[in-house]
Amino acid sequence: MVNQPIFERESVTHILVVEDEPSLCQLLVNNLSFEGYSVEAAGDGVPALVAHAARRADLIVLDLMLPHMDGFAVLKALRDRQDEVPVLMLTARGEETDRVQGLSLGADDYLVKPFSVLELMARVKAILRRTRPTERPPMLRSGPFRFDLPRLEAKRDGRMLDLTPREFRLLEILITHSGRTHSRKELLQLAWERDARPTARTVDVHIANLRRKLGEEQGAPWIATVGGEGYRWVTPVETETA
C-alpha cells in the first residue's frame, strides 16, 4: 500500500502511476505530488484501468512488468477503446524490441530503469507540454530572482545563474514551498534517486554551493538553516503577472 504523498497541492493535472514496486511507486508519487500534480497510484493493470475509468488521468506513468496484467496489455486496452491519454512507460528491460513494441502500441515516451528522478520529471513535463500546451506553468519571482521552472532557468537581476540540474531541483523544492522547512531526509527523497545513496552531508554540500551561486549577502540569507535540521526559502515567492 502506497502512503499518501508527503506534500499535496491542488492541480488541474492528474497523473496515474502504475508501478508494483512499493518503494519506487512511493518515490514517484512523492515527487509528482511535490511538483503540484494530483497523483493516484495503482499496483497492477486492472486496478489502473478501473482508476482511470473512474477519474481520467492527464498522463499515465506505466510500468511494463506488472504482476498480472502487464503494461503492454494496459496500453493496448487503452488504445483499443480509442483512449489517447499520454503514456510514459517504465521498464527494467532495455531491449530495442520492447521499446519498439511499446511505442508501436501508442506509448508517448519510454524510460529504462534505473532512471534518475530528474530525467523522469523532465520527460513528464515535456509530454504534458506537448499534449497540454496551453497549461504552461507561470514564472515565479522572489526578491531579485526570477524562476522559469519548465526551462530550468533561474536569474538574478536578469543574470542567468549557472546551476546544475541537482541544484535547480533543490531550488525548485524550496521556492515552490516558500516558508516551509524541509528536512534533509525530505530533500534526499525528493531530489535524489533512491539508488544514489546520498547522505545528509550531501544535502549540506549542495545547499552550500547553491547559496554561493545565489550570491547570498551576509545577514540576509535566501535559504535559512532551521534548527540544524533542515532548510527553508525565506523570501516570499509570487507568480509573475504578464
C-alpha positions as CSV (number, residue, x, y, z in Angstrom):
1,M,0.0,0.0,0.0
2,V,1.4,3.4,-1.0
3,N,1.2,6.1,1.6
4,Q,-0.3,9.5,0.9
5,P,2.2,11.9,-0.5
6,I,4.2,14.0,1.9
7,F,3.3,17.1,0.1
8,E,0.0,17.8,-1.7
9,R,-1.2,20.8,-3.7
10,E,-4.3,21.2,-5.8
11,S,-3.7,21.0,-9.6
12,V,-5.8,20.5,-12.7
13,T,-3.3,18.0,-14.0
14,H,-4.0,14.4,-12.8
15,I,-1.3,11.7,-13.1
16,L,-1.8,8.0,-12.6
17,V,1.3,6.0,-11.5
18,V,1.1,2.2,-12.3
19,E,4.0,0.5,-10.5
20,D,4.1,-2.6,-8.4
21,E,7.3,-1.9,-6.5
22,P,6.2,-0.1,-3.4
23,S,9.4,2.0,-2.8
24,L,9.6,3.2,-6.4
25,C,5.9,3.9,-6.5
26,Q,6.2,6.0,-3.3
27,L,9.2,7.9,-4.8
28,L,7.2,8.7,-7.9
29,V,4.1,9.7,-6.0
30,N,6.1,12.0,-3.7
31,N,8.0,13.7,-6.5
32,L,5.0,14.2,-8.8
33,S,2.9,15.5,-5.9
34,F,5.6,17.9,-5.0
35,E,5.5,19.2,-8.5
36,G,1.9,20.2,-7.9
37,Y,0.2,17.3,-9.8
38,S,-2.7,15.4,-8.4
39,V,-1.4,11.8,-8.2
40,E,-3.1,8.4,-7.9
41,A,-1.3,5.1,-7.7
42,A,-2.2,1.5,-8.8
43,G,-0.1,-1.7,-8.4
44,D,-1.4,-3.6,-11.4
45,G,-3.1,-3.3,-14.8
46,V,-6.7,-4.0,-13.9
47,P,-6.8,-1.6,-10.9
48,A,-5.1,1.0,-13.1
49,L,-7.8,0.8,-15.8
50,V,-10.5,1.0,-13.1
51,A,-8.9,4.0,-11.6
52,H,-8.5,5.7,-15.0
53,A,-12.2,5.0,-15.8
54,A,-13.3,6.5,-12.5
55,R,-11.1,9.6,-12.9
56,R,-9.4,10.2,-16.2
57,A,-5.7,10.8,-16.0
58,D,-3.9,13.5,-18.0
59,L,-0.9,11.3,-18.0
60,I,-0.2,7.7,-17.1
61,V,3.3,6.6,-15.8
62,L,3.1,2.9,-16.6
63,D,5.5,0.2,-15.6
64,L,5.9,-2.6,-18.1
65,M,6.5,-5.5,-15.7
66,L,3.3,-5.8,-13.6
67,P,2.1,-8.9,-11.6
68,H,-0.9,-9.9,-13.7
69,M,-1.8,-7.5,-16.5
70,D,1.4,-6.1,-17.8
71,G,2.0,-2.6,-19.3
72,F,1.7,-3.7,-22.9
73,A,-1.8,-5.1,-22.2
74,V,-2.8,-2.0,-20.3
75,L,-1.6,0.2,-23.2
76,K,-3.4,-2.0,-25.8
77,A,-6.6,-1.9,-23.8
78,L,-6.5,1.9,-23.7
79,R,-5.8,2.3,-27.4
80,D,-8.4,-0.3,-28.4
81,R,-11.0,1.9,-26.8
82,Q,-9.7,4.9,-28.6
83,D,-8.3,6.5,-25.4
84,E,-5.4,8.7,-26.3
85,V,-4.2,9.5,-22.8
86,P,-0.4,10.2,-22.9
87,V,1.6,7.2,-21.5
88,L,5.2,7.2,-20.2
89,M,6.3,3.6,-20.0
90,L,8.9,2.4,-17.4
91,T,10.7,-0.8,-17.6
92,A,13.8,-2.7,-16.5
93,R,14.1,-4.0,-20.0
94,G,16.4,-2.2,-22.4
95,E,15.9,-4.3,-25.5
96,E,15.1,-2.5,-28.7
97,T,12.2,-4.9,-29.4
98,D,10.5,-3.8,-26.1
99,R,10.9,-0.1,-26.9
100,V,9.6,-0.6,-30.4
101,Q,6.6,-2.6,-29.2
102,G,5.7,0.0,-26.5
103,L,6.0,2.9,-29.0
104,S,4.1,1.0,-31.7
105,L,1.2,0.4,-29.3
106,G,1.0,4.1,-28.7
107,A,3.3,5.0,-25.8
108,D,4.4,8.6,-25.9
109,D,7.8,8.0,-24.3
110,Y,9.9,5.2,-22.8
111,L,12.2,5.3,-19.8
112,V,14.5,2.4,-18.8
113,K,15.2,1.6,-15.2
114,P,17.2,2.6,-13.3
115,F,16.5,6.2,-14.2
116,S,17.1,9.5,-12.4
117,V,14.2,11.4,-10.9
118,L,15.5,14.5,-12.7
119,E,15.1,12.7,-16.1
120,L,11.7,11.3,-15.3
121,M,10.4,14.8,-14.2
122,A,11.8,16.3,-17.4
123,R,10.1,13.6,-19.5
124,V,6.7,14.1,-17.7
125,K,6.9,17.9,-18.2
126,A,7.8,17.5,-21.9
127,I,4.9,15.2,-22.5
128,L,2.5,17.5,-20.8
129,R,3.8,20.5,-22.7
130,R,3.2,18.6,-26.0
131,T,-0.2,17.3,-25.1
132,R,-1.4,20.3,-23.0
133,P,0.5,23.2,-24.5
134,T,-1.8,25.9,-23.1
135,E,-1.0,24.8,-19.5
136,R,2.5,26.2,-19.2
137,P,3.4,26.8,-15.5
138,P,3.8,30.5,-14.6
139,M,7.0,32.3,-14.0
140,L,7.9,32.8,-10.3
141,R,9.6,35.8,-8.7
142,S,11.2,36.1,-5.3
143,G,13.2,39.2,-4.3
144,P,15.8,39.7,-7.1
145,F,15.2,36.3,-8.6
146,R,13.1,35.1,-11.5
147,F,12.4,31.4,-12.0
148,D,11.4,29.6,-15.2
149,L,10.7,26.1,-13.9
150,P,9.9,24.4,-17.3
151,R,13.1,25.7,-18.8
152,L,15.2,25.0,-15.7
153,E,16.3,28.6,-15.6
154,A,17.0,30.9,-12.7
155,K,18.0,34.6,-13.0
156,R,19.1,37.2,-10.5
157,D,18.6,40.8,-11.6
158,G,18.4,39.5,-15.2
159,R,21.6,37.5,-15.0
160,M,21.4,33.8,-15.6
161,L,22.6,31.6,-12.7
162,D,24.8,28.6,-13.6
163,L,23.1,25.9,-11.7
164,T,23.5,22.1,-12.0
165,P,20.3,20.1,-12.5
166,R,20.5,18.9,-8.9
167,E,21.0,22.4,-7.6
168,F,18.0,23.6,-9.6
169,R,15.9,20.7,-8.3
170,L,16.7,21.7,-4.7
171,L,15.9,25.3,-5.5
172,E,12.6,24.3,-7.1
173,I,11.6,22.3,-4.0
174,L,12.4,25.3,-1.7
175,I,10.8,28.0,-3.7
176,T,7.6,26.1,-4.5
177,H,7.1,25.7,-0.8
178,S,8.4,29.0,0.4
179,G,8.4,29.4,4.1
180,R,8.2,25.7,4.8
181,T,11.1,23.9,6.5
182,H,12.3,20.9,4.6
183,S,14.3,18.3,6.5
184,R,17.4,16.8,5.0
185,K,15.6,13.5,4.7
186,E,12.8,15.0,2.7
187,L,15.3,16.7,0.4
188,L,17.1,13.4,-0.1
189,Q,13.8,11.7,-1.1
190,L,12.7,14.4,-3.5
191,A,16.0,15.5,-5.2
192,W,18.0,12.2,-5.4
193,E,17.4,8.8,-6.9
194,R,16.7,6.0,-4.5
195,D,19.9,4.2,-5.7
196,A,22.2,7.2,-5.4
197,R,22.9,6.6,-1.6
198,P,23.5,10.2,-0.7
199,T,23.8,11.3,2.9
200,A,22.7,14.3,4.9
201,R,26.1,15.8,4.3
202,T,25.5,15.5,0.6
203,V,22.5,17.9,1.1
204,D,24.6,20.3,3.1
205,V,27.3,20.5,0.4
206,H,24.7,21.1,-2.4
207,I,22.9,23.8,-0.3
208,A,26.3,25.5,0.3
209,N,27.0,25.5,-3.4
210,L,23.5,26.8,-4.2
211,R,23.9,29.6,-1.6
212,R,27.2,30.6,-3.1
213,K,25.7,30.8,-6.6
214,L,22.7,32.7,-5.5
215,G,25.0,35.3,-4.0
216,E,23.7,35.4,-0.5
217,E,24.5,38.6,1.4
218,Q,25.8,38.2,4.9
219,G,23.0,38.5,7.4
220,A,20.3,38.2,4.7
221,P,20.2,34.6,3.5
222,W,17.7,33.4,0.9
223,I,18.0,29.9,2.3
224,A,17.8,29.7,6.0
225,T,19.1,26.8,8.1
226,V,16.3,25.9,10.6
227,G,17.3,24.3,13.9
228,G,20.1,22.4,12.3
229,E,17.5,20.0,10.9
230,G,16.6,21.4,7.5
231,Y,16.3,24.4,5.2
232,R,13.7,27.0,4.2
233,W,13.4,29.6,1.5
234,V,12.6,32.7,3.5
235,T,11.8,35.3,0.8
236,P,8.1,35.4,-0.4
237,V,7.5,33.9,-3.8
238,E,5.0,35.4,-6.2
239,T,3.5,34.4,-9.5
240,E,4.8,36.8,-12.2
241,T,2.0,38.6,-14.0
242,A,2.1,39.3,-17.7
